[in-house]
Amino acid sequence: MTGARPDWRARALDVVRILTVAFVLHWMWEATHAVAFVESSGTLWFRVWHCLPMAVTDAGWTVVLWLIVGGLSTSPRRAGLWQLAALGVVGALTAVVLEVVAVSSGRWTYNDLMPLLPVIDVGLWPVLQMGILPVLTVRLSDWWKPQLV
C-alpha cells in the first residue's frame, strides 16, 4: 500500500460489512412497515418475501451513500460525527426525492397506515428509514472493523 491510497482489500471488506448489515436492517424495516403500502400489505410471511428485493436495493443504496459521504476517504479511521450526520441527511433527502417520483408515477401507493410529511406529502417511514438505517449500519459495521493500533 502506498501512503495516501487506501488498501483495496480493506475497502472491499468495508463494503461487504456494510452490505451485510444494511441488508439485514433494511429487510427487517421493509417487512415491518410494508403494511403501510397498498401493494405490499398482507401476512408477515408475504411481506418478508415481497420485501427481499427492496432490501437488496436499499443495502446497495446505503453503500452508495456511504461512499459519497466519506467511504472513499484515504483515512482508515472510523466514521466521524460529521460523516454520520451527512449520511443521515443525504439519506433522508434522497428518500424524499425517490418517494415523490415513485408516488407521482404510481410505482407505489400509501394506505391509511402511512403517516405523511406535511407540505411534501411523502411517507414518513421511508424517509426515516433512509435517515436512520444507513447511520446505524455504518456504526454497527465500524464496530466489526479490526482495531487500529
C-alpha positions, 0 to 999 in steps of 0.5 A: 500500500502506498501512503495516501491510497487506501488498501483495496482489500480493506475497502472491499471488506468495508463494503461487504460489512456494510452490505451485510448489515444494511441488508439485514436492517433494511429487510427487517424495516421493509417487512415491518412497515410494508403494511403501510403500502397498498401493494405490499400489505398482507401476512408477515410471511408475504411481506418478508418475501415481497420485501427481499428485493427492496432490501437488496436495493436499499443495502446497495443504496446505503453503500452508495451513500456511504461512499459519497459521504466519506467511504472513499476517504484515504483515512482508515479511521472510523466514521466521524460525527460529521460523516454520520450526520451527512449520511443521515441527511443525504439519506433522508433527502434522497428518500424524499426525492425517490418517494415523490417520483415513485408516488407521482408515477404510481410505482407505489401507493400509501394506505391509511397506515402511512403517516405523511410529511406535511407540505411534501406529502411523502411517507414518513417511514421511508424517509426515516428509514433512509435517515436512520438505517444507513447511520446505524449500519455504518456504526454497527459495521465500524464496530466489526472493523479490526482495531487500529493500533 
